[in-house]
């Protein structure tokens, strides 16, 4: 993957997730951060930090991004969510507008 | 032994007929009693000539023929005459022929029947035909009466059976068949003393569930174990001393006696009915709806323009109408619509699936595992609201979640379906709730739990009060009366929005209370469906609602033009949303008032008002230029008037309902396409005159359109469905597409007041 096509999402614990820009754009919040005019630090370095989102949740979110792309292209599968993640996932999804 | 109550609908007058079916639980082969099975040995009760009112009442009369409290077979109130009414109610073991046995069916509502003379008489069904009598020995039940007060009143219920389809059976065997009847004919127990005294004495009692016959009959005297003996005795006159014996046969009755018994039973029934009727009249008053006198609108209607003058006056509506007429004079409107389906004729049903959002998915996952939620502390209010909505939808909302919602100092509690909540649970939960920060309380469909002293009970113990409560919704609180509402309103001084839809016990006193304590603070009032409210009596209260923004009086059919005009004169400046659906007495005068005074009106619902005509539409168009949500249904506006409205004042429309507007057609379509760029939701269900081309034009021109409802529009075909070029629009109502996903598409989330912010002091 070329660097220009990727973004780095950093969790609260410092884990870095490098994913496609296209995947990250599924989240409206990230999309706005990366594409809005004006110089967000995020758009310049291609890195977004989420101090309130834990690693497991961020990982699940990235999985959701890819699943979403897959779904939109026609391959409709089920996205399973472990019950213990649901509450935090809801809050994170609400924040990320995804 | 199981007992099943069935309600058999036998035409309109028999709507309350209940059939009771007994069968031995052991004997599974006793199938359900079907009306269609014309088998023999079926007890069949016909109920003719009883009106449903009586039938319903009669349910209590008989309480139950199988009360659980009867140990040992006994039959109530018969001891007075020292008679035994012994009878067998279940034929199963009687006849021993298990395949043919059906349950006993008899009518607790003392049915009418045809006598042998062919007349209709309330009484028991008498046995006529020769029953298919089993030669086997019968087990008979010994039923002795006892002295208890809780005796069942068995008046004239009859058992018998017929061996032909649906035939009446008469009880009255010729003597030569007596022996055969030992196999357990049900008897009509009749006694002239049975009727009056015991019935009267027991009338006032509140019948327990068992008494009403709704409990399971497990071990009552009806259960036919072996070795019961049947005494069949039919007495009609007390002075006739038929000796009490345990006879196997017991049916020493001639048809004459039976008739006499019938008549007496009938008498008894009538007396009892009369007494009961008095009691029921009293109860009914509480629930009755007054028929308010019609106000005379005569003098007002003369000031309206007539329909011929439409378009001759000045004003935007008339201009538009003139232009329309000019246009259609040259070419018919339908020909003006030039829309071709786009070339890429793709099948929409397989294109572009809509990806569910992570929020939705995780909410769903959370809702399904709701039992495991330990705390909702960190969840913000809007998500709590969505979670509870989802839980209510999948019917998993319960006390556990409710306890989580009331923990801490909640600011919002929104439960859109409280039908599962019992009184006890409600009190227990809410007593623990710290309500001082509560801003929004939504307990819709709370009929079961919201009783009159509910709020008093909650607020009394601690120093709890609803000091911040701004928005309350108690839709469907059908047990809440004026005093209960008063408790709530008195303890919530900052209320700005009250939703009391379908709270049917409320009267004008409730509105007066609200007006007195809240007055000009109140911004939203929903009293749709509250039929006991007399509109004229609440007019004085409305003088105090100066800043009312939302008013819903839908469904109160006694609303008149006069009410509307008086109400608008007070709050016409501030009113932004009016719901007048189903207020069928309204005429164009109301539209004139509204148009004349409500310039800021944003949302109007005039569904099902068929007295409105194009004249009214003109007033509306000229006066209310900024309506965003317009809901019309089954109105009589013509195509031209509708089109002229949209041309002149339809720019701000975001939501337009044209449900069942049969006259709407190509003119309207043209106007919509031309003017309504902001339209988000359009409902043209059942508008048959809008064809594919017209709809295609609308959809392609209204680029913001997200939701299109086309229920009942069979004229819309794939030509449109696959040919339109609007990528966003979701079309509901065709081809068995899922509906409920899109129902709340345009509902805003976490709405507080609809048209103004909450005062600063309450904002956090």
Interface residues (C-beta under 8 A of the other chain):
Chain A: X61 X64 X68 X71 X72 X74 X76 X79 X81 X83 X85 X86 X87 X89 X90 X91 X93 X94 X96 X98
Chain B: X352 X353 X355 X356 X357 X358 X359 X361 X362 X363 X365 X366 X369 X372 X373 X378 X379 X380 X382 X383 X387
